[in-house]
Amino acid sequence: MTETRQRPLRVLAAMSGGVDSAVAAARAAEAGHDVTGVHLALSANPQSFRTGARGCCTVEDSRDARRAADVIGIPFYVWDLAERFREDVVEDFVAEYEAGRTPNPCLRCNEKIKFAALLDKALALGFDAVCTGHYATVVVREDGGRELHRASDMAKDQSYVLGVLDERQLAHAMFPLGDTLTTKDEIRAEAERRGLAVAKKPDSHDICFIADGDTQGFLARRLGKAEGDIVDESGAKLGTHDGAYGFTIGQRKGLRIGHPAPDGKPRYVLDISPVNNTVTVGPAEALEVSALTAVKPRWCGTAPDGPDTYTAQLRAHGGETEVSAELVDGELRVAFTEPVRGVAPGQAIVLYDGTRVVGSATIAATTRRQSPVTA
């Protein structure tokens, strides 16, 4: 059974101001639930408008969410979670890059804001569930427990960024779009039929708090210029950079080395060392990872007991790869059936059993054919 409830619920619909969350709120209301809309004010200075901005917490977004709630016919509020968002998402994002890791702020926002701060407040106010516009499904087992599964449409599946939710949180989560086997154009058409003005609004980008999309510029303003060396695997200096935080494992463009490798092949970022502010580059094959260790595991239900085989997803828009995984002394040990490339400390690994999300953990170290790489 998926998303079907036996009785009407008091539902708090998180409305970002975009089309997905508006349609999700409308569907929840149409299903007979008692729905209240809420827009999360996540920016301490949300004065930029959509023109030139690409986030989801601008003044215009708040107004769009309110207009959608009015059309749906539900109460609407704005909750200020800017300080919590700054501490748990933005500062974490900056600190992770400063430490040479590659974080996923959307996953952190779901964990700390939408299904922690927001859900806790909703439950305290007597709501039964939080509704969002994510594409994923909650399956209710015969024993009443909840499981998180991929969306019916794999092309829109967002279960990766929800892999941090535990069973208690899933018991109060509602994703009305998860069973939708439709294109985004059809979701927009539904919004238009419902009279929602956000039907043609552009989608927001992943990092909502970087309005212009310039992650490196954002980090430079926060962390300052810190010139260091770009070296090859032997340690020979190839060039310089303005801050190791501006690079990610597997990056090819923007290295500014200035001269080709001896074999004429492209070079990629292999390692980022914040200790000596050095970026190491090398050939694509040197990126191949055969195993990894991940920390801070979170399980969408009961933790696995003993080693087992799963599929894993390593980035929000990435594919699946087969792995064997085991929980050892609180750490997740993962071995890949076939080597994968571009795996970076700080990223999340999400394990799947078929369509079911088993859980997630944060990558701490990777093992390549040559040597282990740590954060």
Summary of the structure (lengths in Angstrom):
residues: 375
radius of gyration: 21.7
end to end distance: 41.5
largest distance: 68.1
contacts: 1233
relative contact order: 0.13
helix: 28%
strand: 30%
